[in-house]
Every structure is written in C-alpha cells, then in structure tokens.
Amino acid sequence: MGPRFGVYGVAFQLALALGLGLFVATGSGGGGNVTGPPDHVSRGIVLGLLFAVPGVIAALGVRGRRPGLLAAAVAMDMAGVMLSFAALVFIVPAGLFVAHAAATARTPTWIGAAMRTALVGVALVVLVVGAGAVLLTTTESRCWTAYATPTGTDYRFSPFVGSGVEVTVPLDAIGSGCETGVFTTQGEAEAGALALAAVALAAIVARRRPEAPAEPVPEPAAG
C-alpha cells in the first residue's frame, strides 16, 4: 500500500471547506429576519465550493499518481492563506499534500515532461486563483428596506448610500441597511467556469499515461 498522506489531506481539505461554508452561511445574517436580505446563492456555499476545488484536484493527483497536481493544490491553499487569516487551517491539508508528493515524486525521464508538468501546474493555479479573484472583485453595493407582508418579509433594494449620509426609513418599514461586497451572479458564474475548467484540466492530466522517454539516437559505427 502506498503513502496515505494525500488521502488524509483530501479528507481534511473537503471537511474544512464544508466547515468554512457552514460558518459563513450561519454567520452572514439573511434568511427571514431584518438583519439583511438573503443572497441568491448562499455566500457560505460559494466560498465552501471554491475552497473544495484544491481538494478535488489533489484527489485526482492521488488517484492518477500525479504529484504535480498535488503541488498545484498546495499553491492554491497558500493563496487562500495569504488572502485571509481564517484560511490558516488549510495549511494542514497543504502539508499533507506536500508529504504525499514528496513520497511519490519521480524524476522526470526527460526535460519536456518536466516542463509540461510545470506548465499544467501554473495553469491550474492561475485558473483557481483567478476564480477567487473574480468572485471577490465582481461585487456590488446595495441598500435595502424590509417590509412585513402576509407571506413573509419583503426586501426592496435601492442605490447604495455611503457612510455619513442620513437615510430616511419609511414608517411602515421594519428594517433597513446598506452593505458592500455582495456577490453577483456574473461573478459567481465566471468564477464557477474558471474552477470547472481547472478541474477538467486536472482530470485530463490525471487520466493521461506517463510519457515514455525519447529513444536515444544510435551513433554511427566507426570506420
């Protein structure tokens, strides 16, 4: 039986992504109260899925015996750690990915294979980090006013008003507020497309057979 570091790392990565998603979802307000309107897709679900992508890519690397995919997953986790201290826990699966890659790495048989592995790893990191960047930068700011109706709480949106500006709340409203950094459908769609492209590329690489070394060219016989 081969090393199990990668298997444990994948399990940790997916469990932490799930925990992060639940933490954000339960602490973000929304739902049926006046602390704020619910997102069209829960912020916790979106972030949880994003942090699960390195785990999926690492799983493909373990299954396909591709240490390069594990190295790419490590880079993705480190990018998340640099983004937020809340992601420091992802150092644990990253360390397990490093251990598995070190235990299963093989010296490339030719320089072309090493270069191709490096290029694939860079492409995967760019796709996933780009997905996170698009998600966090393609946002909107909005203000809302909540009204009680027979069917529940009705939220009505209005243009964002900066801090320090007095806002008049209608007498029949039960709450109001403004918020920034709200995820948009466009940002979520673009981030999802980039993340899926990364997973698809990793799956193709994991299924590909290792390339054989080039045959040496025989030297001409002397004389």
C-alpha positions in Angstrom: 0.0 0.0 0.0 1.4 3.4 -1.0 1.5 6.5 1.2 -1.8 7.8 2.5 -0.8 11.4 3.2 -2.7 12.6 0.1 -5.9 10.7 1.0 -5.9 12.3 4.5 -5.1 15.7 3.0 -8.1 15.5 0.6 -10.4 14.5 3.5 -9.1 17.4 5.6 -9.5 19.8 2.7 -13.1 18.9 2.0 -14.0 18.8 5.6 -12.5 22.3 6.2 -14.2 23.6 3.1 -17.5 22.3 4.4 -16.9 23.8 7.8 -15.9 27.2 6.3 -19.1 27.2 4.2 -21.3 26.4 7.2 -19.6 29.0 9.4 -20.0 31.8 6.8 -23.6 30.7 6.0 -24.7 30.7 9.6 -23.0 34.0 10.5 -24.0 36.0 7.5 -27.5 37.0 8.6 -30.1 36.9 5.9 -32.8 34.5 5.7 -36.2 35.6 7.1 -35.0 38.3 9.5 -34.3 42.0 9.2 -30.5 41.8 9.5 -30.4 41.7 5.8 -31.8 40.1 2.7 -30.7 36.5 1.7 -28.2 36.1 -1.1 -29.4 34.5 -4.3 -26.8 31.8 -3.6 -25.5 31.5 -0.1 -22.1 33.1 0.4 -21.1 30.2 2.5 -21.9 27.7 -0.2 -19.9 29.7 -2.8 -16.8 30.0 -0.6 -17.1 26.4 0.5 -17.1 25.2 -3.1 -14.2 27.4 -4.0 -12.0 26.0 -1.2 -13.1 22.5 -2.1 -11.6 22.8 -5.6 -8.0 22.2 -4.4 -9.2 19.1 -2.6 -10.8 17.8 -5.8 -7.6 18.5 -7.8 -5.5 16.8 -5.1 -7.8 13.8 -5.2 -7.2 13.5 -8.9 -3.5 13.8 -8.3 -3.5 11.0 -5.7 -5.6 8.7 -7.9 -3.7 9.4 -11.1 -0.3 9.4 -9.3 0.4 12.9 -10.4 2.5 14.8 -7.8 2.3 17.9 -9.9 -1.4 18.2 -9.3 -0.8 18.0 -5.5 1.8 20.7 -5.8 -0.8 22.9 -7.6 -3.3 22.2 -4.8 -0.7 23.4 -2.3 -0.2 26.6 -4.2 -3.9 27.2 -4.2 -4.2 26.7 -0.4 -1.3 29.1 0.2 -3.0 31.7 -2.0 -6.1 31.3 0.2 -4.0 31.6 3.4 -2.5 34.9 2.1 -6.0 36.2 1.4 -7.4 35.7 4.9 -6.2 34.5 8.3 -9.4 32.5 8.5 -7.9 30.2 5.9 -4.8 29.3 8.0 -6.3 25.9 8.8 -5.8 24.9 5.2 -2.1 24.7 6.0 -2.8 21.3 7.4 -4.0 19.6 4.2 -1.4 21.6 2.2 1.3 20.0 4.4 -0.2 16.5 3.8 -0.2 17.2 0.0 3.5 18.1 0.2 4.3 14.9 2.1 2.4 12.8 -0.4 4.0 14.5 -3.4 7.5 14.1 -1.9 6.8 10.4 -1.2 5.5 9.6 -4.7 7.5 12.0 -6.9 9.6 10.6 -9.7 12.5 12.2 -11.5 11.2 13.2 -15.0 12.6 11.0 -17.7 13.1 13.9 -20.0 13.1 17.7 -19.8 9.9 18.0 -21.9 7.8 16.1 -19.4 9.1 18.3 -16.5 8.3 21.5 -18.4 4.8 20.2 -19.3 4.1 19.3 -15.7 5.2 22.8 -14.6 3.0 24.5 -17.2 0.0 22.5 -16.2 0.5 23.3 -12.5 0.8 27.0 -13.3 -2.3 26.9 -15.5 -4.3 25.2 -12.7 -3.2 27.7 -10.1 -4.0 30.7 -12.4 -7.5 29.3 -13.1 -8.4 28.7 -9.4 -6.8 31.8 -8.0 -8.4 33.7 -10.9 -11.8 32.3 -9.9 -11.3 33.6 -6.4 -10.2 37.0 -7.6 -13.2 37.3 -10.0 -15.6 36.3 -7.2 -14.2 38.8 -4.7 -13.9 41.7 -7.1 -17.0 41.4 -9.2 -19.3 42.5 -6.4 -21.9 45.2 -5.8 -23.0 47.6 -3.1 -26.7 48.0 -2.2 -29.2 49.4 0.3 -32.4 47.6 1.3 -35.6 48.3 3.1 -37.6 45.5 4.7 -41.4 45.4 4.9 -43.6 42.9 6.7 -46.1 41.1 4.4 -48.6 38.3 4.9 -46.2 35.9 3.1 -43.1 37.0 5.0 -40.5 39.7 4.8 -40.3 41.7 1.5 -37.0 43.4 0.7 -36.8 46.4 -1.6 -33.4 47.5 -3.0 -32.2 51.0 -3.7 -28.8 52.5 -4.8 -26.0 52.4 -2.3 -25.6 55.3 0.0 -22.2 56.0 1.5 -21.5 56.3 5.2 -22.3 59.6 6.9 -25.3 60.2 4.7 -28.6 60.2 6.6 -31.2 57.9 5.3 -34.9 58.2 6.0 -36.6 55.0 6.7 -40.3 54.7 5.8 -42.6 54.5 8.8 -44.1 51.2 7.6 -40.7 49.5 7.2 -39.4 47.0 9.8 -35.7 47.5 8.9 -33.2 48.9 6.5 -29.5 48.9 5.8 -26.7 49.1 3.3 -24.0 46.5 2.5 -20.9 46.3 0.3 -19.1 43.3 -1.3 -22.2 41.4 -2.2 -21.5 38.6 -4.6 -23.1 39.0 -8.1 -24.5 36.4 -10.5 -21.9 37.4 -13.1 -19.0 37.0 -10.7 -20.3 33.6 -9.4 -20.8 32.4 -13.0 -17.3 33.4 -14.2 -15.7 32.0 -11.1 -17.6 28.8 -11.5 -16.5 28.5 -15.1 -12.8 29.0 -14.2 -13.0 26.5 -11.4 -14.7 23.9 -13.6 -12.0 24.4 -16.3 -9.3 23.8 -13.7 -11.0 20.5 -12.5 -11.5 19.4 -16.1 -7.8 20.1 -17.0 -6.7 18.2 -13.8 -8.9 15.2 -14.8 -7.4 15.1 -18.3 -3.9 15.1 -16.9 -4.7 12.5 -14.2 -6.0 10.1 -16.9 -3.1 10.6 -19.3 -0.5 7.9 -19.3 3.1 8.9 -18.4 5.1 9.8 -21.4 7.9 7.4 -22.3 11.4 8.8 -22.7 12.7 9.5 -26.1 14.7 6.8 -27.7 18.4 7.6 -27.9 19.7 8.2 -31.4 22.3 5.5 -32.2 25.8 6.8 -33.1 27.1 5.9 -36.5 29.6 3.0 -36.5 33.2 4.0 -36.6 35.3 3.3 -39.7 
